[in-house]
Amino acid sequence: MKGFDCNTKLSAEKALQFKQQGYGFAIRYVGRLQQASFDIDQAEVNNILAAGLKLAIVQHCPKDGWIPTKDLGITYGQNAVKFSKEAGYNKGCIVYLDLEGVLPGTSKADIISFCNAWYGEVVKYYTPGIYIGFNAFLTSEELYKKLKFQHYWKSFSKVPDVYKRGYEMIQKAECRVNGIAIDPDEVAGDKLGNFPVFMEGVVYKKVWLTHVIELDPMQLKASLVSNKGSIIAKAFRNFVNANFFSGKNTIGWLISEGKVLNERHEYKTWRGNRKGTLVIYKDGKVEAGLRYDSDIAPVVDKIWFCCQGFNLFPLDIAKEGFDPATVGYKTNRVSIGYNKATNKIIIAVRPSSDSKRAVQTMKNLGCEGAAICLDSGGSVNLNVNNKLIYKTDRQLTNIIHW
């Protein structure tokens, strides 16, 4: 896959030009101590993803002749995380350290200490990668054995190969495309099978009658609300129903970005039964299936996202404590699941569907064995890119958004 890195902000029009010319990704910069006007921000992230390009981030390197230290690695690493978060860059995606231009004579121990200190800060939230440029002063074996990184990007400069691993991405000679200076890059993966963990945009499509949203697990969020869909849409450009609710009460666990929004609220005969649950852990692992409260509570500090409804694989609404006639009837139906083959969360909204039809829908979308049904029926709302596809006047208490 071909892409490019550049030190110029990309407008929506410019990003689309690159996509139409066959580029698959863009790599943009964040600062070391502060953000510059030409560094990436939330608007540019949106421009890049909306154009269909994947995205990676790299941190600016100091001017030639700089001296790396462990303390500097900590500071730069913390700021790489801070500035990437502020730009809306997704948790778990790759952020590269630019290692080049080190002062000749600097001890290798200091270079290694700097790199590993930077890694230690970035790995807390992102996948750390490293760009090897001129005057990095580490040998092939040192790059592999002394550094903690597993993702290496080769500059156009003459640099050593990474022992045993090689490079997952290779930079080519600078050129001008669409009026800006870029460095073309080629991703082919390294010898151990590693590839960059790019941020990707959300895919929305309609498959026959079904509205389908595909997104990375870490992009999923939830919020408690208290309003009807048309009002909620003013604050959330993309959202759908989440947990079932009764009056003003959200039913079941709801966790977003590691924060518990709702805990253990039960509904009549649902009390004490296992519930259909989708869990995304902070390490990126995804699970979907029947869970007791006692399964959630001990690991709540490890959970990034969690929502609950009734399970689809296997489907047994009555066993979960619900009345099948009340929640399983033919209506506008919201389902959510995990496609293991693509590592994507799938949200499906289909009209005139009962619970059995939801099972087939999620099976067709690659989520067999890992899907649940969420709040459906007369309260269904679906807002995609500020277009309310489904809306009602019913007051919602909670939503999933992205």
VOGU-3710 file (C-alpha; in Angstrom, 3 decimals, decimal comma):
1> mkgfdcntkl> 0,000/0,000/0,000  1,355/3,408/-0,934  0,973/6,556/1,123  2,912/9,653/2,077  4,148/11,808/4,922  4,123/15,586/4,777  4,590/18,669/6,939  1,653/20,541/5,421  -1,919/20,632/6,666  -4,309/18,747/4,383
11> saekalqfkq> -7,622/20,324/3,467  -10,614/18,121/2,677  -10,105/18,818/-1,039  -6,376/18,045/-0,923  -6,898/14,809/1,020  -9,502/13,678/-1,505  -7,098/14,416/-4,366  -4,521/12,064/-2,869  -7,136/9,356/-2,321  -8,316/9,617/-5,921
21> qgygfairyv> -4,717/9,246/-7,082  -4,366/5,904/-5,342  -2,749/6,871/-2,033  -3,958/4,795/0,895  -2,654/6,683/3,920  -1,201/9,943/5,186  1,311/10,477/8,002  1,165/13,811/9,789  3,070/15,522/12,596  2,648/16,513/16,217
31> grlqqasfdi> 5,050/18,732/18,161  7,633/17,944/20,829  6,908/20,740/23,328  4,024/22,562/21,657  1,847/22,343/18,576  2,632/24,537/15,559  0,012/25,932/13,207  1,039/23,379/10,563  0,726/20,368/12,901  -2,271/18,062/12,819
41> dqaevnnila> -5,507/18,958/14,595  -9,033/17,554/14,874  -10,255/19,266/11,702  -7,433/17,786/9,648  -7,979/14,328/11,122  -11,577/14,573/9,947  -10,462/15,757/6,483  -8,095/12,819/6,056  -10,496/10,148/7,264  -13,471/11,578/5,377
51> aglklaivqh> -11,442/11,316/2,171  -10,980/7,593/2,809  -7,294/7,800/3,716  -5,843/5,960/6,691  -3,819/8,004/9,165  -0,630/7,680/11,213  1,156/10,240/13,375  4,866/11,025/13,769  6,457/13,464/16,205  8,807/16,180/14,946
61> cpkdgwiptk> 12,509/15,588/15,504  14,779/18,315/17,010  17,206/20,187/14,748  20,392/18,383/13,719  22,959/18,038/16,477  20,591/17,414/19,385  21,470/15,322/22,424  19,001/12,642/23,558  18,470/11,880/27,267  16,084/9,695/29,238
71> dlgitygqna> 14,303/12,753/30,673  13,845/14,186/27,189  12,377/10,862/26,054  9,821/11,019/28,849  8,865/14,618/28,059  8,612/14,097/24,307  6,688/10,853/24,789  4,168/12,443/27,124  3,629/15,278/24,664  3,266/12,886/21,726
81> vkfskeagyn> 0,370/11,300/23,590  -1,095/14,631/24,705  -1,045/16,260/21,269  -2,304/13,128/19,493  -5,221/12,868/21,921  -6,064/16,542/21,419  -6,249/15,917/17,667  -8,766/13,123/18,233  -6,364/10,367/17,215  -7,655/6,965/18,276
91> kgcivyldle> -6,290/4,981/21,194  -4,114/2,055/20,107  -3,092/3,517/16,746  0,536/4,064/15,819  2,629/7,100/16,773  6,198/7,213/15,443  9,337/8,585/17,084  11,580/10,328/14,528  15,143/9,305/15,404  17,673/11,229/13,332
101> gvlpgtskad> 20,186/14,053/13,440  21,735/13,032/16,771  24,946/14,867/17,747  27,950/12,805/16,613  29,759/11,319/19,604  26,595/10,898/21,695  26,783/7,667/23,676  24,665/4,815/22,416  23,438/4,261/25,954  21,891/7,755/25,951
111> iisfcnawyg> 20,255/7,194/22,557  18,792/3,871/23,675  17,654/5,321/27,015  15,909/8,196/25,227  14,108/5,884/22,796  12,944/3,429/25,434  11,786/6,221/27,753  9,724/7,677/24,882  8,328/4,218/24,168  7,371/3,780/27,820
121> evvkyytpgi> 5,187/6,889/27,755  3,560/6,351/24,366  2,725/2,671/24,877  0,374/3,644/27,714  -2,141/4,875/25,127  -0,835/4,284/21,586  1,210/1,782/19,591  4,786/3,152/19,490  6,762/3,042/16,256  10,171/4,434/15,300
131> yigfnaflts> 11,490/6,137/12,154  15,178/5,498/11,573  16,851/8,439/9,848  20,417/9,647/9,314  22,786/9,831/12,294  20,733/7,503/14,483  24,043/5,780/15,344  22,580/2,384/16,246  23,564/-0,857/14,532  21,227/-3,381/12,991
141> eelykklkfq> 21,360/-5,632/16,059  21,075/-2,717/18,491  17,899/-1,530/16,758  16,373/-4,938/17,278  17,838/-6,074/20,602  18,244/-2,838/22,580  15,069/-0,965/21,662  11,583/-1,956/22,848  9,898/-1,133/19,533  8,186/-3,643/17,250
151> hywksfskvp> 7,274/-1,180/14,462  10,097/0,266/12,321  9,907/2,803/9,498  12,937/3,212/7,203  13,883/6,690/6,017  15,164/7,457/2,522  18,615/7,950/4,068  21,178/5,160/4,066  20,476/3,390/7,367  21,093/-0,124/8,707
161> dvykrgyemi> 18,469/-2,793/8,330  16,745/-3,966/11,514  18,231/-7,316/12,442  15,814/-10,232/12,018  12,774/-7,941/11,717  13,412/-5,499/8,880  11,097/-2,536/8,224  7,323/-2,480/7,939  7,344/0,792/5,986  9,922/2,334/3,644
171> qkaecrvngi> 10,218/5,993/2,709  11,127/7,144/-0,817  12,599/10,339/-2,265  10,830/13,638/-1,614  8,706/14,997/-4,439  5,864/17,452/-5,031  2,327/16,169/-5,542  -0,829/18,268/-5,647  1,227/21,382/-4,976  2,855/20,234/-1,711
181> aidpdevagd> 6,116/18,521/-0,746  5,662/14,903/0,302  7,785/11,852/1,058  6,152/8,814/-0,563  5,998/5,742/1,678  5,353/2,080/0,940  3,929/-0,416/3,447  4,672/-4,081/2,870  5,039/-5,344/6,443  8,221/-6,526/8,153
191> klgnfpvfme> 9,738/-10,018/8,197  7,863/-10,893/11,391  4,487/-9,900/9,990  4,024/-6,478/11,605  2,185/-3,624/9,890  1,452/-0,051/11,008  -1,689/0,292/13,139  -3,359/3,081/11,190  -6,398/5,036/12,286  -9,230/4,405/9,844
201> gvvykkvwlt> -12,446/6,237/9,244  -15,878/4,816/9,954  -17,507/2,989/7,048  -21,223/3,472/6,511  -23,085/1,473/3,885  -26,517/0,113/3,148  -26,772/-3,626/2,514  -30,248/-4,169/1,082  -32,518/-2,962/3,889  -29,823/-2,858/6,555
211> hvieldpmql> -27,900/0,260/7,540  -24,395/-0,890/8,488  -21,646/0,961/10,349  -18,154/-0,579/10,557  -15,574/0,933/12,881  -12,511/0,147/14,952  -13,422/-1,083/18,450  -11,628/1,789/20,210  -13,749/4,336/18,301  -16,892/3,243/20,112
221> kaslvsnkgs> -18,193/5,574/22,832  -21,373/5,967/24,877  -23,129/8,769/26,720  -26,052/9,215/29,061  -28,606/11,619/27,612  -32,102/12,881/28,346  -33,701/14,117/25,184  -35,257/13,128/21,879  -33,165/12,250/18,840  -33,505/15,519/16,949
231> iiakafrnfv> -32,030/17,402/19,927  -29,324/14,804/20,593  -28,291/15,072/16,933  -27,202/18,665/17,506  -24,454/17,420/19,834  -23,645/14,025/18,261  -23,223/13,808/14,498  -23,127/9,982/14,687  -25,191/8,014/17,202  -27,584/5,116/17,678
241> nanffsgknt> -29,552/3,617/20,570  -27,577/1,718/23,200  -28,953/-0,151/26,254  -32,621/-0,729/26,914  -34,149/1,739/29,352  -37,193/2,076/31,589  -38,446/5,591/32,238  -35,334/7,594/33,064  -33,300/4,530/34,009  -30,718/2,921/31,731
251> igwlisegkv> -30,752/-0,864/32,112  -27,469/-2,692/32,650  -23,799/-1,778/32,504  -22,716/1,123/30,289  -19,005/2,008/30,196  -17,282/4,473/27,862  -13,595/5,402/27,555  -12,913/3,510/30,772  -15,566/5,396/32,783  -18,594/3,685/34,284
261> lnerheyktw> -21,674/5,606/33,178  -24,237/3,147/34,500  -23,827/0,197/36,812  -25,991/-2,869/37,403  -29,450/-1,276/37,075  -31,836/-4,213/36,774  -35,247/-4,504/35,142  -37,923/-6,620/36,777  -37,289/-10,280/35,846  -33,876/-9,411/34,355
271> rgnrkgtlvi> -32,460/-9,272/37,862  -29,743/-11,869/38,490  -29,773/-13,308/34,974  -26,932/-13,321/32,504  -27,213/-10,518/29,967  -26,151/-10,063/26,354  -22,982/-7,986/26,708  -20,421/-6,397/24,384  -17,105/-5,613/26,078  -14,064/-3,844/24,646
281> ykdgkveagl> -11,049/-3,990/26,933  -8,374/-1,316/27,222  -5,879/-3,655/25,537  -8,140/-3,861/22,467  -9,607/-7,317/23,116  -13,311/-7,647/22,252  -15,861/-10,078/23,691  -19,574/-10,502/23,090  -21,892/-12,947/24,830  -23,749/-13,686/28,049
291> rydsdiapvv> -22,291/-12,175/31,220  -23,315/-12,014/34,876  -22,776/-8,828/36,862  -20,202/-10,828/38,780  -18,263/-11,265/35,517  -18,113/-7,504/34,892  -17,439/-6,078/38,343  -14,015/-7,712/38,962  -12,571/-6,493/35,653  -14,280/-3,115/35,344
301> dkiwfccqgf> -10,947/-1,250/35,615  -9,736/-3,098/32,487  -12,770/-2,223/30,365  -12,754/0,566/27,765  -16,356/0,145/26,567  -19,325/-1,978/27,596  -23,006/-2,065/26,659  -25,775/-4,586/27,315  -28,935/-5,852/25,633  -29,994/-9,418/24,890
311> nlfpldiake> -27,759/-12,035/23,353  -28,123/-13,257/19,754  -25,787/-16,271/19,831  -27,524/-18,216/21,291  -30,883/-16,459/21,214  -32,993/-17,145/24,309  -34,723/-13,928/25,376  -36,904/-15,582/28,017  -33,881/-17,135/29,721  -32,382/-13,651/30,083
321> gfdpatvgyk> -35,559/-12,496/31,847  -37,240/-10,588/29,036  -40,646/-11,228/27,490  -39,982/-12,234/23,835  -43,247/-10,614/22,786  -42,145/-7,303/24,310  -38,585/-7,031/22,965  -38,317/-9,647/20,195  -41,140/-8,574/17,880  -40,816/-7,307/14,291
331> tnrvsigynk> -39,723/-3,662/14,335  -36,822/-1,316/13,566  -33,999/-3,283/15,201  -30,531/-2,286/16,408  -27,815/-4,932/16,740  -24,117/-4,660/17,527  -21,396/-7,260/17,140  -17,766/-8,017/16,490  -16,358/-9,308/13,206  -13,213/-11,175/14,280
341> atnkiiiavr> -11,923/-11,533/10,721  -11,785/-7,781/10,146  -11,373/-6,711/13,803  -14,311/-4,348/13,339  -17,337/-3,481/15,410  -20,491/-3,818/13,314  -23,635/-1,827/14,079  -26,697/-2,866/12,080  -30,091/-1,149/11,963  -32,741/-3,001/9,968
351> pssdskravq> -36,482/-2,321/9,605  -39,210/-4,948/10,029  -36,930/-7,356/11,879  -37,689/-9,632/14,795  -35,007/-11,139/17,008  -34,563/-14,182/14,746  -34,026/-11,908/11,756  -31,401/-10,018/13,804  -29,512/-13,292/14,305  -29,401/-13,830/10,543
361> tmknlgcega> -28,432/-10,209/9,870  -25,433/-10,336/12,191  -24,410/-13,742/10,864  -24,469/-12,302/7,333  -22,242/-9,442/8,510  -19,576/-11,766/9,929  -20,543/-11,528/13,610  -21,754/-15,073/14,199  -21,193/-15,976/17,831  -20,419/-12,394/18,868
371> aicldsggsv> -23,451/-10,089/18,724  -26,227/-8,666/20,878  -29,446/-6,763/20,267  -29,800/-3,266/21,720  -32,774/-1,005/22,439  -35,070/-1,164/19,413  -38,651/-0,497/18,346  -40,354/2,849/18,788  -37,317/4,557/20,276  -34,834/3,792/17,469
381> nlnvnnkliy> -32,711/6,704/16,293  -29,824/6,502/13,831  -27,785/9,580/12,975  -24,951/9,192/10,441  -22,859/12,198/9,438  -25,569/14,510/10,752  -28,305/12,778/8,782  -31,101/11,368/10,952  -31,986/8,168/9,113  -34,308/7,013/11,894
391> ktdrqltnii> -35,829/9,369/14,437  -38,619/9,379/16,993  -39,927/11,802/19,592  -39,268/9,394/22,426  -36,885/10,551/25,162  -33,674/8,493/25,208  -31,514/7,911/28,280  -28,365/6,567/26,607  -26,682/6,326/23,212  -23,684/4,849/21,428
401> hw> -21,725/7,342/19,349  -18,540/7,552/17,264
//
